[in-house]
Amino acid sequence: MEKKDQEFMQMAIDLSVQNVSESIGGPFGEVVVKNGKLIAKSANKVTLTNDPTAHAEVSAIRLACTELNTFDLSGCVIYTSCEPCPMCLGAIYWAKIDTIYYANTKADAENIGFSDKFIYKELDKKMENRSLPVIQLMRDEALAAFKLWETSPMRIEY
């Protein structure tokens, strides 16, 4: 590990500690870096914003996309104070981030009450066996948008 990696990870850890110390939110922080330069940073903002998707990773990705004026964060690296949850991991993949560095593990998070096990278990189940009802409606009507997308001259692949 290079000195710069340690500096960026320390920045993510400091954000997580500050977030708890200042009673802002959960103990999670993240920074997004490109070409060795800090692009964005954020701590968890779930309770601050009443937004269950405002995890540190998602919040920092949103800021990085705004800063770089793109939805494609290829070439970026994230440093996160904790192993990403399923939602954040999905966002990291969708953003096309190159590398994840993390400090705390999901087991560490579970030990303080942040468990993602139920989500992983639910994803392994057939939709009809999940605890949250998932019901398909009006597929034929919804396919109209997909058909338009296939031939749209405004289509941007992502």
N, C-alpha and C positions, 0 to 999 in steps of 0.2 A: 504494500500500500504506500502510495506517495504522500508526502507532507500535505499537498493540496487536498487530497482525499480526506485526510484527517481534519483539515481546517473546515471543509464543507460539512462533514459529518458533525463536527462540534457545533457548527452554526445551527444545524437541524436540532441537535440535542438541546442547545441553549434556547431555541424557540419553544421546545416542548416544556422545558423547566419554567421559562418565563410565563407561558400560558397558564400553568397551574399556580405559580407564585402570585400572579396578578388576578387570579380568579376569573380568567377569561374563558377557559374551556379545558378540554381534555389534554392529556399529556402526550401530544403528538406534534411533531414539527417536520418540515420538509423544505429542501431547497432544490431548485432546478438550475443546472449549469450547462453551458454550451461553450466548447472550446476553452475550457478553463475559466470562464467568466460567469459570475452569478447573474442569472436571468430573472429569477423570481424566488420568493420564499413566503411561507405561510405556516401558521399553526392551525390546529383544529379550531373550527368556528361553529360547530354544530349548535351548541347552546347559546352562543352569542347571537347568531342569526336565525335561530329556530329553523335550521335547514339540515335535515339528516344526511344530506349529501355533501355538506361542507367539511369533509375530512381534510386534513392537512394536505394530502397528496392531490386531491381534486381541486382544492382551492389554489394550490401553487401551480398546477397545470393550467387552470383558467388564467391566472396572472401571466404565466409564461407565454401562452398563446396570444394574449393581448399585447404583451411586450414585443413579441416577434412577428405579430400580425399574420399568424398562420395557425392552422389546426394540426399541422404535422410537425411534431417535435423531434424528428429524426436528427441524430447528432447530439441530442441532449442526454444528460445523465441526471438521475435523481438521487439525493441523499435523504433518507427518511429515518426518523428516530425509532421507527418500529416496522417490522415486516408488514407489508400492505395487506389490508383486508380484501375480500373478493371484489368488492365494488372498486376499490382503488387500483387493484391489480388490473381489472378490466379497463379502467381509464388509462392506465399506463400503457397497456397494449394498444388501445385505440389511438393514443397520442403518438405511438411509434417511438417511444423513448428507448434509447440504446441499452442502458445499463441501470440497474437498481443497486444501490448500496443501502443496507439497513443495519440498525443497531439492535434494539430489542426484538425478541422473537414473538410469534403469535402465542406461544405458551406463556411467555412473560406477561403479555397483555391479558391473557385469560386469567392469570393469577390475580389480577387486580379488577376483574369483572368485565373485561372486554373480550368476549368469546365469539368467534365466528363459526364454531363447529356446527351450529344448527343450520347455517346457510349452506355449508358444504354438504351436510346430510340431505337437506332439501333438494339441492341440485342433482344429487344422485338418484332421487326418486322419480318415478314417472309422474307427469304433471297431475294426473287424476289422484295420485296418492299424497300429494303435498298438503301441508296444513293450510296454506293459502289457496282458496279456490282459483283456478285458472280456467276460464271458459271462453272458447272461441266463438265469435259472432261476426257475421256479415263479411266473410272472406271474399266472396265474389265481388262485392262492392268495393272493398279495400284494394283489390288488385288493380283497379283503375289507376291509382297513383303509381304503382309499380310499372305499369305499361307505359305511362307517360314518361317516367324516369328513364326507361330503357332507350327512348328515342329523343329525349330532350337535348337540344343544342346547348342548354345552360348547365348540363350535367358536369359536375366536378367529382372525380373519383376520390374517395377517402376510405 
